[in-house]
């Protein structure tokens, strides 16, 4: 079945700009389908897929009406966005989609990117946006959207917009015409890592790659854990070594790299082999030192670099983290293994290092042992190692390989 790049915009206000993008793509040898998601009036350039066709995919009659009502713009944008999610997913499932490129301001970006996020990792996605210079998390989330700053507003064709839109089209054409090599077919594993747990995870990765696994390492920054869990949910990851669960501390205490409240659930529900630890639960993350909230200014802080300040967790905060993790693990129906490194949970949590605090660590370990419900299939094991000791990495690998055989 012929595939096409779907070029998407609110074509009532950005029709000519999207037509220019389509022209650039066609010159590069790529088939294009123009999709209108305008919510105020008809397109200024004739689309291949009109806005009524997209709106018709909305799962409710009220949503279909709201997307086309030309009333409250924010309500219409939300409704059309929900419809676009369904439309693009169905087009992808039908084999018609080779990539998606969108252009827009704040409204268009908010409308189009949820549909891009709903598409599989690896499918080319480019969004040219006025919102690309700033906090992009609401638009990109844990997807692989390529977000390009438009520099000037997406309002007319001029010497700057032509160059930016042309570059975006060329980037999309390159992704479509020269796809990445196919997967080598190895079983895929997910792992979580922070700089302060890198020695451990590197040894684990090297050992398991030597055993024939394809290891995906995720930076435990909130979105990293979320991205890993989405791939587990999609069936693309067949085992997890969740060494670095630090995102929980940010959620519990109020740091900037917090996981979602549903952390761990997708892994546990999937039933994939699961080994986890307590990596970097000694710290909460903030930005530059001046951004640390006033209530924490008297705490033990460590300036990691000009943009990252770390705060040592207390014994009470560690108990709260343990209870959060236990609450998730107690819902598990498949076996898991938790390994606890008694001599420290990060590179900063070691003798002579700024976050070394055996009492705070003990509070975490004791609470986990008390709160996690024991059963025949799952276990928590304390080991007399630091998390970055080679022996601890070896124990993680051994537990994982054993778990796969059960």
C-alpha positions as CSV (number, residue, x, y, z in Angstrom):
1,X,0.0,0.0,0.0
2,X,1.5,3.4,-1.0
3,X,2.6,5.5,2.0
4,X,2.6,9.2,2.5
5,X,3.9,11.9,4.8
6,X,0.8,13.5,6.4
7,X,1.4,17.3,6.6
8,X,-0.9,18.7,9.2
9,X,-1.9,22.3,10.2
10,X,-4.9,24.6,10.9
11,X,-5.2,25.3,7.2
12,X,-7.7,28.2,7.7
13,X,-4.7,30.3,9.0
14,X,-1.7,28.3,7.8
15,X,-2.8,26.8,4.5
16,X,-0.2,28.5,2.3
17,X,2.6,27.7,4.7
18,X,1.7,24.0,4.8
19,X,1.4,24.0,1.0
20,X,5.0,25.3,0.8
21,X,6.1,22.4,3.1
22,X,4.3,19.9,0.9
23,X,6.0,21.4,-2.2
24,X,9.4,21.0,-0.6
25,X,8.6,17.4,0.3
26,X,7.5,16.5,-3.2
27,X,10.6,18.1,-4.7
28,X,12.5,15.7,-2.4
29,X,10.7,12.8,-3.9
30,X,8.3,12.2,-1.0
31,X,4.5,11.6,-1.3
32,X,2.5,14.1,0.8
33,X,-1.1,14.2,2.1
34,X,-2.3,17.6,3.3
35,X,-4.5,17.4,6.4
36,X,-6.6,20.3,7.6
37,X,-7.4,20.6,11.3
38,X,-8.6,24.1,11.3
39,X,-11.3,25.0,13.8
40,X,-12.5,28.4,12.8
41,X,-13.2,28.3,9.0
42,X,-12.5,26.4,5.8
43,X,-9.0,26.0,4.5
44,X,-7.3,28.7,2.5
45,X,-5.7,26.0,0.3
46,X,-7.6,22.8,-0.7
47,X,-6.5,19.9,1.5
48,X,-6.4,16.2,0.7
49,X,-8.2,15.5,4.0
50,X,-10.6,18.2,5.1
51,X,-11.3,19.1,8.7
52,X,-14.8,17.4,8.7
53,X,-13.1,14.1,7.8
54,X,-10.8,14.4,10.8
55,X,-13.5,15.6,13.1
56,X,-15.7,12.6,12.1
57,X,-13.2,10.2,13.8
58,X,-13.9,11.8,17.3
59,X,-15.3,9.0,19.5
60,X,-18.3,11.1,20.6
61,X,-21.0,13.1,18.7
62,X,-20.5,16.0,21.0
63,X,-16.8,16.1,20.2
64,X,-17.4,15.9,16.5
65,X,-19.7,18.9,16.8
66,X,-17.4,20.9,19.0
67,X,-14.4,20.5,16.6
68,X,-16.4,22.2,13.9
69,X,-18.7,24.5,15.8
70,X,-16.6,27.7,15.2
71,X,-17.5,28.7,18.7
72,X,-15.1,28.6,21.7
73,X,-11.6,28.1,20.2
74,X,-10.0,26.3,23.1
75,X,-12.9,23.8,23.2
76,X,-12.7,23.3,19.5
77,X,-8.9,22.7,19.6
78,X,-9.3,20.1,22.3
79,X,-12.0,18.3,20.4
80,X,-10.1,18.4,17.1
81,X,-6.9,17.2,18.8
82,X,-8.7,14.2,20.2
83,X,-10.1,13.5,16.7
84,X,-6.7,13.8,15.1
85,X,-5.3,11.2,17.5
86,X,-7.8,8.7,16.3
87,X,-7.4,9.7,12.7
88,X,-3.6,9.3,12.5
89,X,-3.6,6.1,14.5
90,X,-6.1,4.6,12.1
91,X,-4.1,5.8,9.1
92,X,-0.9,4.3,10.6
93,X,-2.7,1.0,11.3
94,X,-3.9,0.9,7.7
95,X,-0.3,1.3,6.5
96,X,-0.8,4.6,4.8
97,X,1.5,6.7,7.1
98,X,5.3,7.1,6.4
99,X,5.6,10.2,8.7
100,X,3.9,13.2,10.1
101,X,5.0,16.9,9.9
102,X,3.1,19.7,11.5
103,X,3.4,23.4,11.7
104,X,1.7,25.8,14.2
105,X,1.7,28.4,16.9
106,X,0.7,27.6,20.5
107,X,-2.8,26.4,19.5
108,X,-1.7,24.3,16.6
109,X,1.2,22.8,18.5
110,X,-1.1,21.8,21.4
111,X,-3.6,20.4,18.8
112,X,-1.2,18.3,16.7
113,X,1.5,17.0,19.1
114,X,-0.9,14.7,21.1
115,X,-1.5,12.7,17.9
116,X,2.2,12.5,17.2
117,X,2.8,11.2,20.8
118,X,0.2,8.5,20.2
119,X,2.2,7.1,17.2
120,X,4.9,4.5,17.6
121,X,8.5,5.4,18.5
122,X,10.5,5.4,15.2
123,X,7.8,6.7,13.0
124,X,9.2,10.1,11.7
125,X,7.6,13.1,13.4
126,X,8.5,16.7,12.9
127,X,6.7,19.7,14.5
128,X,7.7,23.3,13.5
129,X,6.5,25.5,16.3
130,X,6.7,28.9,17.9
131,X,6.7,27.0,21.2
132,X,9.9,25.0,20.6
133,X,12.1,27.4,22.6
134,X,11.1,26.9,26.2
135,X,9.5,24.1,28.2
136,X,8.7,21.5,25.6
137,X,7.7,18.7,27.9
138,X,3.9,19.3,27.4
139,X,4.4,18.8,23.6
140,X,7.1,16.1,23.3
141,X,6.5,14.1,26.5
142,X,8.3,10.8,26.3
143,X,7.9,10.5,22.5
144,X,10.5,11.0,19.7
145,X,9.0,14.1,18.2
146,X,11.6,16.4,16.5
147,X,10.6,19.9,17.6
148,X,11.9,22.7,15.5
149,X,11.7,26.4,16.5
150,X,10.1,28.5,13.8
151,X,12.1,31.6,14.8
152,X,9.4,33.9,13.3
153,X,5.7,33.2,13.7
154,X,4.1,30.8,11.3
155,X,2.3,33.6,9.6
156,X,3.2,34.0,6.0
157,X,6.1,33.0,3.8
158,X,9.2,35.2,4.0
159,X,13.0,34.8,3.9
160,X,13.2,33.3,7.3
161,X,10.1,31.1,7.3
162,X,10.9,29.6,3.9
163,X,14.3,28.6,5.2
164,X,13.0,27.1,8.4
165,X,10.1,25.3,6.8
166,X,12.3,24.1,4.0
167,X,14.8,22.6,6.4
168,X,11.9,20.9,8.3
169,X,10.7,19.4,5.1
170,X,14.2,18.2,4.2
171,X,14.6,16.6,7.6
172,X,11.3,14.7,7.2
173,X,12.3,13.7,3.6
174,X,15.6,12.3,4.9
175,X,13.9,10.3,7.7
176,X,11.4,8.8,5.2
177,X,13.8,8.1,2.4
178,X,16.7,6.8,4.5
179,X,15.1,4.9,7.4
180,X,17.2,3.5,10.2
181,X,18.4,-0.1,9.9
182,X,16.0,-2.7,10.9
183,X,16.2,-4.2,14.4
184,X,18.7,-7.1,14.8
185,X,16.0,-9.2,16.5
186,X,17.7,-9.5,19.9
187,X,15.4,-9.6,23.0
188,X,15.1,-6.0,24.2
189,X,15.6,-4.9,27.8
190,X,15.0,-1.6,29.5
191,X,17.4,-0.1,32.2
192,X,17.3,3.1,34.2
193,X,20.5,5.1,34.9
194,X,21.7,8.3,36.4
195,X,25.2,9.7,36.3
196,X,25.6,8.6,39.9
197,X,24.7,5.0,39.0
198,X,26.5,4.8,35.7
199,X,29.3,2.3,36.7
200,X,26.6,-0.2,37.9
201,X,24.4,0.1,34.9
202,X,27.3,0.1,32.4
203,X,28.5,-3.2,33.9
204,X,25.0,-4.7,33.8
205,X,24.5,-3.5,30.2
206,X,27.9,-4.9,29.1
207,X,27.2,-8.3,30.7
208,X,23.7,-8.7,29.2
209,X,24.7,-7.5,25.8
210,X,27.3,-10.2,25.9
211,X,24.5,-12.6,26.6
212,X,22.7,-11.5,23.4
213,X,20.3,-8.9,24.7
214,X,19.6,-5.5,23.1
215,X,19.8,-3.1,26.1
216,X,18.0,0.3,26.1
217,X,19.2,2.6,28.8
218,X,16.8,5.4,30.0
219,X,18.0,8.5,31.9
220,X,15.9,8.6,35.1
221,X,14.6,12.1,34.6
222,X,10.9,11.5,35.0
223,X,10.3,11.4,31.2
224,X,12.9,8.7,31.0
225,X,11.1,6.3,33.3
226,X,7.8,7.2,31.5
227,X,9.3,6.5,28.1
228,X,10.6,3.1,29.2
229,X,7.2,2.1,30.6
230,X,5.4,3.2,27.4
231,X,7.7,0.8,25.4
232,X,7.0,-2.0,27.9
233,X,3.3,-1.3,27.5
234,X,3.7,-1.5,23.7
235,X,5.4,-4.8,24.0
236,X,8.7,-3.5,22.7
237,X,10.6,-4.2,25.9
238,X,10.7,-7.8,27.2
239,X,12.5,-7.3,30.5
240,X,13.4,-4.5,32.9
241,X,16.4,-3.8,35.2
242,X,15.0,-0.7,37.0
243,X,18.3,0.0,38.8
244,X,17.7,3.8,39.3
245,X,14.3,4.6,40.9
246,X,15.3,8.1,41.9
247,X,12.3,9.6,40.1
248,X,10.2,8.5,43.1
249,X,12.1,10.8,45.4
250,X,11.3,13.8,43.2
251,X,7.7,12.8,43.2
252,X,7.5,12.4,47.0
253,X,9.5,15.4,48.0
254,X,8.8,17.8,45.1
255,X,11.8,17.8,42.8
256,X,11.9,18.7,39.1
257,X,12.5,15.2,37.7
258,X,9.5,13.4,39.2
259,X,7.9,10.3,37.8
260,X,4.2,10.1,37.3
261,X,2.0,8.6,40.0
262,X,1.6,5.5,37.9
263,X,5.3,4.7,37.9
264,X,6.0,0.9,38.0
265,X,2.4,0.0,37.1
266,X,3.0,-0.7,33.3
267,X,6.0,-2.9,34.1
268,X,4.2,-4.9,36.8
269,X,1.0,-5.3,34.7
270,X,3.0,-6.5,31.8
271,X,4.5,-9.4,33.7
272,X,7.9,-9.1,32.1
273,X,11.0,-10.2,34.1
274,X,11.6,-7.4,36.5
275,X,14.6,-6.7,38.7
276,X,14.8,-3.4,40.6
277,X,16.9,-1.5,43.1
278,X,17.0,1.8,44.9
279,X,19.5,3.7,42.8
280,X,19.9,7.5,43.6
281,X,17.0,7.5,46.1
282,X,19.4,9.6,48.2
283,X,18.7,12.7,46.2
284,X,16.1,15.1,44.9
285,X,16.7,17.2,41.8
286,X,16.4,20.9,41.3
287,X,17.7,23.4,38.8
288,X,20.4,26.0,39.4
289,X,21.1,26.7,43.1
290,X,18.9,29.9,43.1
291,X,15.9,27.9,42.0
292,X,15.8,25.6,45.0
293,X,12.6,26.4,46.9
294,X,13.1,28.5,50.0
295,X,11.8,25.7,52.4
296,X,14.8,23.6,51.3
297,X,17.6,26.2,51.5
298,X,18.8,24.9,54.9
299,X,19.0,21.3,53.7
300,X,22.1,19.4,52.6
301,X,22.6,20.6,49.0
302,X,25.2,19.6,46.4
303,X,25.8,21.7,43.2
304,X,26.2,19.1,40.5
305,X,26.7,21.7,37.8
306,X,25.5,25.2,37.0
307,X,22.0,23.9,36.1
308,X,21.5,21.0,38.5
309,X,21.4,21.1,42.3
310,X,20.9,17.9,44.3
311,X,19.4,17.7,47.8
312,X,19.9,14.8,50.2
313,X,16.8,12.9,51.2
314,X,16.0,12.5,54.9
315,X,15.2,9.3,56.7
316,X,11.5,10.3,56.8
317,X,11.4,11.1,53.1
318,X,13.1,7.7,52.4
319,X,10.4,6.0,54.3
320,X,7.8,7.8,52.2
321,X,9.6,6.7,49.0
322,X,9.7,3.1,50.3
323,X,5.9,3.1,51.0
324,X,5.2,4.5,47.5
325,X,7.3,1.7,45.9
326,X,5.8,-0.9,48.1
327,X,2.3,0.2,47.3
328,X,3.1,-0.5,43.6
329,X,5.0,-3.8,44.1
330,X,2.2,-5.2,46.3
331,X,-0.1,-5.2,43.2
332,X,2.3,-7.4,41.3
333,X,0.9,-10.7,39.9
334,X,4.2,-11.7,38.3
335,X,7.5,-12.3,40.1
336,X,10.1,-9.6,40.7
337,X,13.4,-9.2,42.5
338,X,14.5,-6.2,44.5
339,X,18.2,-5.9,45.4
340,X,19.3,-3.4,48.1
341,X,22.9,-2.2,48.2
342,X,23.6,-1.8,51.9
343,X,26.7,0.3,51.5
344,X,25.2,3.1,49.4
345,X,22.8,3.9,46.7
346,X,24.7,6.4,44.5
347,X,28.2,7.7,43.9
348,X,27.5,10.5,46.3
349,X,26.3,8.1,49.0
350,X,29.7,6.6,50.0
351,X,32.2,7.3,52.7
352,X,33.7,10.7,52.3
353,X,31.1,11.8,49.8
354,X,28.5,14.6,50.5
355,X,25.4,12.4,50.7
356,X,26.8,9.5,52.8
357,X,24.1,8.9,55.5
358,X,23.8,5.3,56.6
359,X,20.9,6.1,59.0
360,X,18.8,7.6,56.1
361,X,19.6,4.6,54.0
362,X,18.6,2.2,56.7
363,X,15.2,3.9,57.0
364,X,14.7,3.3,53.3
365,X,15.8,-0.3,53.5
366,X,13.9,-1.2,56.7
367,X,10.7,0.4,55.4
368,X,10.9,-1.5,52.1
369,X,11.3,-4.8,53.9
370,X,8.4,-4.0,56.2
371,X,6.0,-2.7,53.6
372,X,6.5,-5.0,50.7
373,X,4.3,-8.1,51.0
374,X,6.4,-11.2,50.8
375,X,5.4,-14.2,48.7
376,X,7.0,-17.3,47.2
377,X,7.5,-15.7,43.8
378,X,9.0,-12.3,44.7
379,X,11.8,-11.3,47.1
380,X,13.8,-8.4,48.5
381,X,17.4,-9.2,49.2
382,X,20.1,-7.0,51.0
383,X,23.6,-7.3,49.7
384,X,26.8,-6.0,51.5
385,X,27.8,-3.9,48.5
386,X,27.7,-0.3,47.2
387,X,25.5,0.1,44.2
388,X,28.5,0.8,42.0
389,X,30.5,-2.2,43.2
390,X,31.1,-4.8,40.4
391,X,29.7,-7.5,42.6
392,X,26.3,-5.7,42.9
393,X,26.1,-5.4,39.1
394,X,26.9,-9.1,38.9
395,X,24.1,-9.9,41.4
396,X,21.6,-7.9,39.3
397,X,22.5,-9.8,36.2
398,X,22.3,-13.1,37.9
399,X,18.9,-12.4,39.4
400,X,17.6,-11.3,36.1
401,X,18.8,-14.3,34.2
402,X,17.4,-16.6,36.8
403,X,14.1,-14.8,36.7
404,X,13.8,-15.3,33.0
405,X,14.1,-19.0,33.4
406,X,11.2,-19.3,35.9
